[in-house]
Amino acid sequence: MEEVLHACAFEDNYIWLIRGTSPSHVAIVDPGDAAPVLAALEKRRLTPVAILCTHHHGDHVGGVGDILKVYSIPVYGPARERIPTLTHRLADGDRFSLPELGLDFEVLDVPGHTAGHIAFYGSGKLFCGDTMFSAGCGRLFEGTAEQMHTSLSRFAALPEDTRMYCGHEYTEANLRFALAVEPGNPDILAYRDQARAIRQQDLPTLPSTIGRERRVNPFLRAGLPGVRQAAEKQAGRALVSEVEVFAAVRRWKDGFRG
């Protein structure tokens, strides 16, 4: 049975362990730190068959080298980013299989957070790194607002029951901002209460779903009149396009302290 396990790293990173048809084999997604991964593998008696990297930031690839000292496995990642440990360099539309897991993945180019960021999509699951978070999105460190808006629009077009696994536990903070943008949104209010209860048990709020994100994530809702009005009020001017609305909401979030 397919299952996605996790290991926690640093303050709020999730390293995903994808289990497929074999209960004893996994693929590792974005191992920023080797120690929690190696501990989880030993505790659960799991054998890794591959490492999947979404982007080059150290909190997502920093542990790859130490894992490779223990396991000789392929490393899949973005063709347009410098990650020395990659064995398979991937770009938009590429597909690959992990036979030991019985799983196939499609690669999506999703620049914005970094210039060459990719996501992995398959079996109803999306591993999106730091491009999208639950109720949020990544900062624009290397890409443009237009690129990020396009990337998020690609995610929003996926089936609504797609399960979304991102790189960080930012959900509660993101929901506080989402409520500043749409204070009357009942889906955000309900999700805030649910996320609070989940975190009080020290459990991940993830995975989310694309359907939920369409309802609560302000960065997927730039085309809605209420979000546009809130962004225009914050920006102090009229905003002509969805990209301008998105950019204004992203700048608002960058300085948000709520």
VOSE-883370 format. One record per residue: residue in one letter; x, y, z of N, C-alpha, C in turn. Coordinates in steps of 0.001 Angstrom, whole numbers, padded with zeros to 6 digits, always signed. Example, Ala and Ser with C-alpha at 12.3 -4.5 7.8 and 13.67 -1.06 7.14 Angstrom:
BEGIN
a+013190-005690+007800+012300-004500+007800+013200-003300+007800
s+012850-002250+007080+013670-001060+007140+012900+000030+007870
# end
This chain:
BEGIN
m+000853-001204+000000+000000+000000+000000+000884+001248+000000
e+000532+002225-000838+001289+003466-000881+001109+004246+000419
e+002197+004834+000859+002164+005612+002093+003311+006598+002050
v+003109+007769+002633+004174+008750+002732+004463+008988+004206
l+005669+008657+004618+006123+008885+005979+006935+010176+006004
h+007310+010621+007198+008109+011838+007258+009155+011747+008356
a+010213+012518+008166+011208+012762+009206+011304+014262+009371
c+011408+014717+010605+011498+016148+010887+012963+016590+010911
a+013235+017775+010403+014589+018309+010395+014556+019797+010723
f+015620+020258+011365+015754+021670+011711+014526+022123+012514
e+014064+023346+012289+012937+023845+013079+011595+023386+012519
d+011482+023319+011193+010147+023091+010621+010172+022378+009278
n+011307+021761+008920+011380+021026+007646+010767+019640+007760
y+010147+019209+006670+009721+017820+006539+010525+017160+005424
i+011070+015993+005723+011711+015151+004722+010767+013983+004492
w+010293+013831+003261+009273+012833+002978+009898+011509+002552
l+009327+010427+003039+009754+009073+002695+008572+008389+002016
i+008695+008188+000696+007584+007659-000091+007702+006139-000150
r+006682+005479+000347+006647+004024+000294+005612+003609-000756
g+005960+002659-001610+005048+002231-002664+004530+000837-002439
t+004623+000008-003477+004079-001347-003374+004903-002233-002448
s+006176-001910-002285+007021-002651-001349+007015-001953+000003
p+006630-002622+001066+006568-001965+002367+007932-001627+002964
s+008994-002193+002385+010317-002010+002989+011219-001053+002211
h+010724-000488+001102+011530+000410+000283+010883+001790+000208
v+011729+002828+000155+011224+004200+000102+012090+005046-000819
a+011515+006147-001282+012264+007228-001913+012282+008399-000929
i+013403+009075-000862+013593+010174+000088+013454+011490-000660
v+012608+012388-000149+012389+013687-000799+012998+014806+000041
d+013914+015549-000563+014502+016759+000024+015163+016540+001385
p+016185+015672+001438+016859+015434+002719+017876+016520+003060
g+017433+017544+003746+018334+018607+004161+019313+018173+005228
d+018964+017143+005964+019806+016632+007044+019760+015108+006985
a+020925+014479+007027+020973+013023+006915+020552+012322+008203
a+020877+012902+009350+020696+012192+010623+019265+011716+010859
p+018249+012575+010743+016888+012092+010984+016424+011072+009957
v+016944+011162+008733+016589+010199+007704+017174+008831+008036
l+018451+008800+008339+019105+007525+008654+018474+006896+009891
a+018103+007726+010867+017446+007201+012068+016088+006599+011735
a+015320+007282+010883+013992+006783+010507+014107+005495+009706
l+015084+005421+008814+015274+004209+008020+015608+003019+008920
e+016480+003254+009879+016868+002166+010778+015702+001748+011673
k+015004+002722+012214+013899+002422+013122+012793+001633+012427
r+012495+002008+011195+011390+001373+010467+011859+000229+009565
r+013170-000028+009564+013742-001096+008738+013398-000890+007262
l+013713+000295+006795+013437+000679+005420+014729+000800+004635
t+014642+000519+003337+015784+000661+002447+015454+001705+001385
p+016260+002752+001263+015974+003766+000240+016390+003298-001143
v+015621+003698-002150+015940+003340-003533+016295+004560-004375
a+016001+005767-003880+016300+006983-004635+016132+008194-003720
i+016764+009285-004134+016584+010586-003494+016016+011535-004543
l+014980+012289-004165+014361+013277-005052+014590+014665-004465
c+015165+015559-005240+015453+016921-004784+014660+017927-005615
t+013980+018849-004936+013177+019842-005654+013955+021102-006004
h+014940+021471-005172+015727+022678-005445+017007+022647-004622
h+017879+023625-004855+019253+023543-004379+019486+024034-002953
h+018514+024590-002278+018748+025148-000945+019251+024085+000029
g+020161+024508+000889+020830+023575+001783+019908+022809+002701
d+018793+023410+003106+017878+022700+004005+017048+021654+003266
h+017317+021498+001962+016654+020453+001182+017636+019443+000579
v+018904+019818+000463+019890+018905-000143+021104+018655+000744
g+021173+019314+001895+022377+019249+002719+022741+017870+003230
g+021772+016969+003303+022043+015639+003814+022303+014595+002750
v+022222+014983+001484+022333+013997+000405+023680+013279+000452
g+024759+014030+000586+026086+013439+000564+026294+012383+001635
d+025821+012659+002847+025998+011695+003938+025124+010457+003748
i+023958+010631+003149+023126+009461+002860+023807+008576+001811
l+024434+009216+000821+025105+008450-000233+026332+007706+000283
k+026873+008131+001424+027985+007388+002024+027511+006036+002563
v+026215+005942+002846+025645+004715+003410+024933+003896+002347
y+024240+004590+001430+023451+003909+000401+023865+004408-000980
s+024164+003509-001878+024506+003871-003249+023224+003864-004086
i+022598+005036-004193+021293+005153-004849+021290+006365-005769
p+020418+006385-006777+020348+007531-007686+019744+008760-007014
v+020126+009918-007541+019618+011197-007032+019007+011965-008199
y+017707+012219-008114+016964+012936-009145+016764+014391-008710
g+016927+015337-009637+016746+016729-009254+016741+017661-010446
p+016689+018972-010190+016497+019965-011250+017725+020136-012147
a+017501+020046-013439+018596+020170-014408+019213+021558-014389
r+018435+022562-014018+018912+023945-014131+019472+024489-012820
e+019749+023604-011866+020348+024067-010614+021596+023251-010302
r+022520+023874-009584+023797+023232-009299+023684+022411-008012
i+023477+021126-008176+023465+020176-007065+024449+019078-007462
p+025667+019091-006915+026734+018202-007403+026409+016715-007322
t+025519+016324-006415+025248+014898-006205+024224+014317-007171
l+023641+015124-008051+022604+014611-008956+023165+013573-009914
t+022410+012500-010100+022728+011522-011138+021729+011595-012290
h+020542+012144-012041+019501+012278-013063+019009+013728-013040
r+019337+014474-014081+018970+015884-014170+017665+016000-014955
l+016656+016607-014340+015286+016558-014858+014752+017945-015189
a+013904+017983-016208+013248+019228-016618+011781+018954-016901
d+011059+020020-017189+009611+019951-017349+009188+018874-018348
g+008239+018052-017935+007715+017009-018803+008437+015684-018732
d+009613+015677-018097+010321+014405-017934+009509+013463-017052
r+009623+012193-017346+008961+011169-016544+009993+010112-016167
f+009833+009545-014986+010715+008465-014570+009957+007512-013655
s+010467+006304-013573+009830+005265-012759+010781+004826-011654
l+010197+004436-010535+010932+003792-009451+010335+002394-009313
p+010873+001425-010057+010258+000093-010117+010127-000587-008764
e+011102-000351-007874+011039-000992-006556+009808-000542-005764
l+009319+000663-006092+008136+001199-005407+006864+001031-006223
g+007013+000682-007502+005852+000613-008379+005248+001973-008647
l+006086+003011-008670+005589+004382-008806+006231+005074-010003
d+005445+005941-010644+005913+006772-011749+005697+008232-011384
f+006613+009088-011832+006512+010516-011552+006689+011331-012822
e+005976+012459-012861+006163+013478-013888+006823+014682-013242
v+007697+015339-013981+008410+016507-013471+007743+017780-013976
l+007537+018727-013074+006994+020038-013418+008046+021102-013114
d+008370+021940-014090+009205+023112-013811+008340+024160-013117
v+008760+024581-011925+007952+025539-011165+008856+026622-010568
p+009478+027456-011412+010366+028504-010905+009610+029569-010121
g+010343+030265-009300+009771+031336-008475+010555+031459-007193
h+010502+030424-006373+011289+030401-005137+012775+030343-005489
t+013141+029417-006371+014457+029411-007004+014247+029339-008512
a+015309+029614-009249+015171+029739-010699+014877+028407-011383
g+015388+027301-010809+015226+026019-011468+014391+025022-010699
h+013607+025481-009750+012803+024616-008879+011917+023684-009698
i+011855+022416-009267+010949+021462-009906+010037+020854-008846
a+008987+020192-009305+008090+019438-008436+007912+018051-009046
f+007559+017103-008200+007331+015722-008618+005849+015392-008435
y+005215+014895-009493+003787+014609-009455+003535+013181-009934
g+002808+012415-009142+002468+011064-009549+001630+010360-008507
s+000804+009416-008954-000050+008617-008058-000906+009495-007148
g-001363+010627-007697-002227+011516-006921-001510+012310-005858
k-000180+012396-005961+000606+013120-004959+001487+014157-005636
l+001658+015291-004979+002513+016370-005459+003549+016685-004392
f+004814+016579-004757+005912+016951-003861+006493+018247-004417
c+006158+019349-003768+006367+020667-004363+007428+021504-003668
g+008204+020917-002753+009300+021655-002143+008832+022925-001475
d+009438+024049-001889+009102+025343-001284+008376+026262-002262
t+007848+025722-003351+007076+026568-004263+005731+026912-003641
m+005045+025919-003126+003774+026147-002436+003818+025511-001057
f+003240+026220-000097+002993+025664+001234+001492+025601+001437
s+001062+024934+002472-000365+024968+002762-000741+026383+003185
a-001656+026985+002441-002119+028363+002646-001043+029399+002355
g+000018+029009+001654+001077+029968+001372+001908+029562+000170
c+002982+030327-000060+003937+029990-001114+005310+030476-000691
g+006333+030036-001410+007692+030408-001067+008011+031848-001414
r+009025+032367-000739+009506+033708-001088+010159+033690-002464
l+010176+034852-003096+010741+034972-004438+012232+035290-004324
f+013033+034286-004023+014460+034500-003863+015163+034679-005210
e+014772+033941-006217+015470+033985-007505+014534+034253-008681
g+013262+033961-008525+012327+034110-009627+011502+035374-009523
t+010582+035536-010470+009715+036706-010529+008305+036352-010065
a+007534+037383-009794+006138+037171-009417+005378+036476-010545
e+005672+036840-011774+004993+036207-012915+005324+034722-012986
q+006588+034365-012770+006968+032955-012773+006255+032181-011669
m+006250+032756-010471+005625+032053-009353+004125+031917-009565
h+003479+032949-010067+002051+032880-010339+001750+031778-011352
t+002580+031675-012383+002408+030617-013380+002610+029244-012753
s+003632+029111-011909+003899+027827-011252+002736+027405-010370
l+002221+028334-009579+001106+028009-008693-000167+027710-009479
s-000328+028368-010615-001492+028092-011463-001440+026667-012008
r-000238+026177-012253-000094+024789-012697-000551+023831-011591
f-000170+024132-010369-000622+023304-009250-002136+023359-009111
a-002695+024559-009210-004136+024736-009026-004943+023978-010073
a-004322+023695-011225-005017+022990-012301-005008+021475-012113
l-004278+020978-011130-004255+019538-010871-005580+019095-010252
p-005888+017804-010297-007132+017329-009686-007238+017743-008219
e-008449+018078-007796-008614+018664-006463-008279+017689-005336
d-008322+016378-005601-007986+015420-004559-006489+015095-004505
t-005688+015789-005328-004236+015609-005277-003717+015973-003891
r-002938+015084-003311-002361+015348-001988-001043+016108-002152
m-000904+017190-001411+000221+018102-001566+001162+017987-000369
y+002419+017644-000670+003454+017513+000353+004510+018584+000099
c+004572+019579+000963+005543+020657+000801+006678+020499+001817
g+007601+021448+001825+008826+021272+002583+008837+021764+004012
h+007807+022520+004420+007853+023138+005745+006486+023128+006428
e+006508+023140+007742+005309+023281+008563+005083+024767+008857
y+004450+025435+007911+004160+026868+008026+002658+027141+008099
t+001853+026106+008243+000420+026242+007993-000252+027257+008918
e-000019+027190+010219-000716+028100+011125-000368+029558+010842
a+000913+029847+010628+001312+031221+010317+000714+031673+008989
n+000701+030776+008017+000121+031136+006720-001371+031419+006833
l-002059+030676+007670-003493+030897+007833-003783+032227+008516
r-002902+032657+009396-003090+033988+009997-003033+035066+008920
f-002118+034907+007982-002052+035880+006887-003253+035737+005964
a-003637+034496+005665-004792+034282+004786-006041+034958+005336
l-006188+034957+006657-007343+035617+007278-007232+037139+007215
a-006018+037657+007149-005866+039100+006948-006328+039491+005548
v-006115+038600+004580-006525+038860+003207-008026+038633+003026
e-008531+037553+003598-009950+037192+003465-010526+036885+004851
p-010790+037883+005655-011207+037644+007048-012531+036902+007194
g-013360+036908+006169-014655+036244+006284-014722+034884+005618
n-013580+034363+005173-013581+033099+004440-013811+031930+005408
p-014965+031252+005319-015277+030194+006291-014337+028993+006189
d-013814+028727+004996-012886+027602+004836-011575+027863+005569
i-011110+029111+005516-009885+029453+006236-010111+029368+007741
l-011240+029852+008205-011549+029807+009639-011607+028363+010137
a-012257+027507+009378-012366+026103+009785-011005+025418+009765
y-010210+025704+008736-008893+025092+008623-007966+025581+009736
r-008103+026840+010117-007295+027366+011229-007538+026556+012494
d-008789+026285+012797-009106+025525+014008-008600+024092+013905
q-008747+023512+012731-008277+022141+012528-006756+022062+012651
a-006061+023006+012011-004599+023001+012050-004093+023208+013471
r-004749+024067+014220-004350+024304+015611-004463+023026+016430
a-005543+022301+016255-005746+021055+017000-004709+020008+016607
i-004388+019949+015321-003390+018980+014844-002018+019295+015421
r-001637+020567+015401-000319+020952+015892-000191+020778+017402
q-001299+020913+018111-001254+020681+019554-000909+019235+019880
q-001133+018337+018919-000747+016933+019076+000637+016669+018489
d+001323+017737+018060+002658+017649+017460+002658+016771+016206
l+001586+016863+015425+001466+016128+014174+001554+017106+012996
p+001929+016638+011817+001970+017513+010649+000561+017894+010186
t+000399+019119+009734-000860+019514+009101-000926+018974+007669
l+000161+018452+007184+000256+017940+005815+000004+016441+005773
p-000410+015921+004616-000596+016649+003363-001886+017456+003355
s-001848+018509+002557-003079+019213+002215-003566+018631+000890
t-004588+019223+000318-005043+018835-001016-005137+020070-001898
i-005091+019853-003191-005226+020978-004114-006600+021633-003948
g-007634+020830-003738-008962+021400-003527-009004+022339-002338
r-008410+021915-001234-008366+022784-000049-007577+024052-000346
e-006438+023906-001006-005611+025087-001272-006329+026090-002165
r-007125+025610-003088-007906+026541-003907-008857+027369-003051
r-009304+026792-001948-010279+027483-001101-009646+028396-000043
v-008389+028118+000329-007816+028848+001466-006529+029596+001154
n-005858+029261+000071-004521+029810-000178-004623+031114-000961
p-004293+032250-000351-004462+033527-001055-003636+033622-002333
f-002553+032877-002412-001686+032951-003590-002249+032162-004777
l-003264+031366-004529-003987+030693-005610-005293+031416-005936
r-005555+032531-005268-006870+033178-005359-006772+034628-005842
a-005686+034942-006556-005473+036325-006995-006528+036794-007989
g-007245+035862-008600-008277+036249-009560-009619+036572-008943
l-009754+036412-007637-011034+036645-006981-011179+038113-006566
p-012381+038678-006722-012578+040105-006414-012181+040477-004984
g-012504+039637-004008-012189+039968-002624-010698+040052-002366
v-009942+039146-002961-008486+039163-002804-007909+040383-003514
r-008419+040684-004700-007954+041871-005419-008214+043139-004604
q-009411+043251-004037-009740+044441-003251-008826+044586-002045
a-008560+043488-001361-007667+043538-000200-006258+043922-000614
a-005796+043386-001745-004453+043697-002226-004355+045159-002656
e-005399+045662-003310-005392+047068-003739-005395+048005-002538
k-006139+047648-001514-006150+048466-000298-004766+048488+000337
q-004121+047345+000383-002792+047248+000964-001765+048010+000127
a-001883+047887-001219-000929+048529-002115-001197+050023-002288
g-002430+050435-002023-002782+051845-002173-002948+052280-003615
r-003247+051325-004490-003438+051670-005901-004217+050556-006592
a-004706+050859-007791-005396+049849-008575-004397+048833-009116
l-004817+047582-009179-003971+046509-009697-004661+045929-010925
v-003965+045944-012037-004594+045662-013322-004745+044164-013586
s-003731+043385-013268-003714+041975-013659-003635+041060-012438
e-003894+039765-012681-003741+038785-011605-002306+038730-011109
v-001356+038890-012012+000050+038863-011597+000348+040038-010674
e-000210+041214-010978-000011+042371-010093-000642+042124-008728
v-001818+041513-008719-002461+041179-007445-001596+040198-006670
f-001146+039151-007365-000283+038166-006714+000959+038834-006134
a+001616+039681-006916+002847+040338-006464+002582+041208-005232
a+001440+041895-005220+001104+042737-004074+000853+041892-002826
v+000177+040769-002998-000082+039879-001860+001229+039283-001350
r+002137+038941-002269+003437+038381-001857+004250+039421-001074
r+004248+040670-001527+004968+041735-000803+004327+041959+000566
w+003024+041910+000622+002284+042050+001884+002718+040959+002851
k+002770+039733+002350+003165+038609+003205+004615+038762+003683
d+005479+039267+002838+006889+039425+003216+007050+040281+004458
g+006183+041267+004616+006284+042152+005776+005259+041892+006862
f+004489+040833+006718+003382+040551+007654+003893+040063+008991
r+003377+040614+010062+003800+040231+011404+002606+039845+012276
g+001503+039456+011659+000299+039148+012400+000342+037810+013109
# end
